[in-house]
Amino acid sequence: MRLAEATWTDVRDADVDVAVIPVGSTEQHGPHAPLGTDTLNAVAVADAAASEYGSQPRSGVADGVPRGEAVVTPPIPIGVAEEHRALDGTLWVTPDTFRAYVRETAASLAAHGVDRVVFANGHGGNVEALAEVARRFSRDPDHDGYAVAFTWFESVGEHAGSMGHAGPLETALLRATNGELVREDRIEDASEGAADRWGRWVSGVNLAHDSVEFTDNGVVGDPSEGTAELGEELLDRASGALVDLLRAVVDRDAADTSRDDRAGE
């Protein structure tokens, strides 16, 4: 269920196990991919996982009981992306602002009893901040919520090491899910101006703070290698991994409740 397309009574009457909050960015993705690439990809993975989530019964102490729903919230489209500030159209907020906004969004779900949350992330610059948000949300004494953060391109098996930026993985997923937004006539230019890797490294330290220090056009990796067929594989792998995580988050709650119940006997 997409929260933005539901009514409040739909949500009230639904059996919601867990919420997925897609988190992306609005930033340069070379001459061929839209500024909203990270958000579009996060939403695609979140939607696919939510559709698949309820197909198996709960496990553990609630074994055999049908699952409820995974609800997908509207995405958070602006993140920690100042490293791309030199290229037009990029938007960013400070890590403090980002953390507060994401955490308070999750807290509003907990106020309605949806207190299991997974952040489905599509932007590398958000990773550190989201990990902290998940910890703080889970430790908040004002509710019983629990949250974790998931980044789709870290859960695609052997492909994870070739992420780049606006390179083969992001372009492939876009071609599979939002192909009309890829400027195919600019792929060659994107490839020719791309860097081989992210950053400038010495002694394990990245000397570059901004992307323009190592890539002429904002691209890292060869987007021409990002076929729609690869994108379908990436979507399957990433959404499958997210489904496993959603079920683990919900089943973890059931197992913890069971231990609490036994302790009180």
C-alpha positions in Angstrom: 0.0 0.0 0.0 1.3 3.4 -0.9 0.4 5.8 1.9 0.0 8.8 -0.3 -2.7 7.0 -2.3 -4.6 5.7 0.7 -7.3 7.5 2.8 -6.9 7.8 6.5 -9.7 5.2 7.0 -7.8 2.8 4.7 -4.8 3.1 7.0 -6.9 2.8 10.1 -8.5 -0.4 8.9 -5.4 -2.0 7.5 -3.2 -4.5 9.2 0.1 -2.8 8.8 3.2 -4.6 10.0 5.9 -2.3 8.9 6.5 1.0 7.0 9.1 1.6 4.3 10.3 5.2 3.9 12.1 5.6 0.6 15.0 8.1 1.0 16.8 9.6 -1.9 18.4 12.8 -3.2 18.0 15.5 -5.8 21.5 15.8 -7.3 23.4 15.7 -10.5 23.6 12.3 -12.2 25.6 13.2 -15.2 24.2 14.5 -18.6 22.1 11.4 -19.1 20.2 10.6 -15.9 17.7 12.8 -14.0 18.4 14.7 -10.8 15.9 12.5 -9.0 17.7 9.2 -9.8 18.4 8.2 -6.2 14.8 8.8 -5.2 13.3 7.1 -8.2 15.5 4.0 -7.6 14.7 3.9 -3.9 11.0 4.1 -4.6 11.2 1.3 -7.2 12.9 -1.0 -4.8 10.5 -0.1 -1.9 7.4 -0.7 -4.0 8.6 -4.0 -5.3 9.5 -5.2 -1.8 6.2 -4.0 -0.3 4.2 -5.9 -3.0 6.1 -9.1 -2.2 6.2 -8.8 1.6 2.9 -10.4 2.5 3.3 -13.5 0.4 4.6 -15.7 3.3 3.2 -16.2 6.7 4.9 -14.9 9.9 7.5 -17.0 11.4 8.7 -17.7 14.9 6.1 -17.4 17.7 3.4 -16.4 15.3 4.2 -19.2 12.9 1.5 -19.7 10.3 -0.3 -16.5 10.9 -0.8 -14.4 7.7 1.3 -11.3 7.5 -0.2 -7.8 7.3 0.9 -5.2 4.9 4.1 -3.2 4.3 3.1 0.4 3.7 5.3 2.7 1.5 5.4 6.3 2.5 6.1 9.2 0.1 9.8 9.5 -0.5 12.1 12.0 1.2 13.7 13.5 -2.0 16.5 15.8 -0.6 19.4 14.4 1.3 23.0 14.9 2.3 24.4 15.8 -1.1 26.6 18.9 -0.8 29.4 17.0 -2.5 27.6 17.6 -5.8 26.9 21.3 -5.2 29.1 22.5 -8.1 26.7 21.0 -10.7 23.4 22.7 -11.5 20.1 21.5 -10.0 21.6 19.7 -7.0 19.8 20.3 -3.7 21.0 19.5 -0.3 20.4 20.0 3.4 22.8 19.7 6.4 23.1 16.3 8.1 21.5 17.7 11.2 18.4 18.9 9.2 18.2 15.6 7.4 18.4 13.5 10.5 15.8 15.5 12.3 13.4 15.4 9.3 13.7 11.7 8.7 13.5 10.8 12.4 10.4 13.0 13.0 8.7 11.5 9.9 9.3 8.0 11.4 8.0 9.2 14.8 4.7 10.3 13.2 4.2 6.8 12.0 4.8 5.4 15.5 2.1 7.8 16.8 -0.4 5.9 14.7 0.9 2.5 15.8 3.1 1.8 12.8 6.3 1.4 14.9 8.4 -0.9 12.7 10.2 1.2 10.1 12.8 0.5 7.4 14.5 3.4 5.6 15.0 2.3 1.9 17.9 4.4 0.8 19.2 5.2 -2.7 22.0 7.8 -2.0 25.4 7.0 -0.6 25.7 10.4 1.2 22.7 9.5 3.4 24.1 6.2 4.7 25.9 7.5 7.8 23.1 9.8 8.8 20.4 7.2 8.4 22.3 4.7 10.5 22.2 7.2 13.3 18.6 8.0 12.8 17.7 4.4 13.0 19.5 4.0 16.3 18.0 7.1 17.9 14.5 6.2 16.7 14.9 2.7 18.2 16.1 4.1 21.5 13.5 6.8 21.9 11.7 6.4 25.2 8.6 8.1 23.9 7.5 5.1 21.8 8.3 1.4 21.3 9.5 1.9 17.7 12.3 0.1 16.0 14.0 1.1 12.7 16.8 0.0 10.5 18.4 1.5 7.4 18.7 -0.3 4.1 20.7 0.9 1.0 19.7 -1.0 -2.2 23.0 -1.0 -4.0 24.7 -2.6 -1.0 22.4 -5.6 -1.4 23.0 -6.7 -5.0 25.6 -9.4 -4.6 28.7 -9.2 -6.7 27.4 -6.1 -8.4 27.7 -4.0 -5.3 31.4 -3.2 -5.9 30.7 -1.4 -9.2 28.3 1.2 -7.9 30.1 4.4 -9.1 27.8 7.4 -9.6 25.3 7.6 -12.5 27.3 4.6 -13.7 26.2 1.1 -14.7 24.1 0.2 -11.7 22.0 3.3 -11.3 21.6 3.6 -15.1 20.6 0.0 -15.3 17.9 0.3 -12.6 16.6 3.4 -14.2 16.4 1.8 -17.6 14.4 -1.1 -16.1 12.0 1.0 -14.1 11.9 4.6 -15.5 13.5 4.1 -18.9 11.8 7.1 -20.5 13.8 9.4 -18.2 17.3 8.2 -19.4 18.7 10.5 -22.1 19.9 7.7 -24.4 21.5 10.2 -26.9 23.8 11.4 -24.1 25.1 8.0 -22.9 28.3 8.2 -25.1 29.2 11.7 -23.7 28.5 10.5 -20.2 30.8 7.5 -20.6 33.6 9.6 -22.2 33.7 12.1 -19.4 33.3 9.6 -16.5 35.9 8.9 -13.8 37.0 5.3 -13.2 36.4 5.5 -9.4 35.0 7.7 -6.7 37.4 10.2 -5.2 41.2 10.7 -5.1 42.8 8.3 -2.6 46.1 8.5 -0.7 46.8 6.2 2.2 43.2 5.1 2.4 42.0 8.7 2.6 39.8 10.4 0.0 41.4 13.8 -0.6 38.4 15.0 -2.6 35.4 16.6 -0.8 33.4 17.4 -4.0 32.7 15.3 -7.0 34.0 17.8 -9.5 37.5 17.2 -8.2 37.6 13.8 -9.9 34.9 13.7 -12.6 34.4 16.1 -15.5 30.7 15.5 -15.9 29.6 14.0 -12.6 29.7 10.4 -13.7 31.8 7.6 -12.1 31.7 4.3 -14.1 30.5 3.5 -17.6 26.7 4.0 -17.9 26.6 2.2 -21.2 27.1 -1.0 -19.4 23.9 -0.5 -17.4 21.4 -2.4 -19.5 17.7 -2.8 -18.7 18.4 -6.6 -18.3 20.9 -5.8 -15.6 18.4 -3.4 -14.1 15.8 -6.1 -13.8 18.3 -8.3 -12.0 19.3 -5.5 -9.7 15.6 -4.8 -8.9 15.0 -8.5 -8.1 18.1 -8.8 -5.9 17.6 -5.5 -4.0 13.8 -5.9 -3.5 14.3 -9.5 -2.4 16.9 -8.5 0.1 14.6 -5.8 1.4 11.7 -8.3 1.7 14.0 -10.5 3.8 14.8 -7.5 6.0 11.2 -6.4 6.4 10.2 -9.9 7.5 13.2 -10.0 9.9 12.2 -6.7 11.5 8.6 -7.8 12.1 9.5 -11.3 13.2 12.2 -9.9 15.5 9.5 -8.0 17.3 7.4 -11.2 17.7 10.3 -13.1 19.1 11.2 -10.4 21.5 7.6 -10.2 22.7 7.6 -14.0 23.2 10.7 -13.7 25.5 9.1 -11.0 27.5 6.0 -13.1 27.9 7.9 -16.1 29.1 9.8 -13.9 31.6 6.6 -12.8 33.1 5.2 -16.4 33.6 
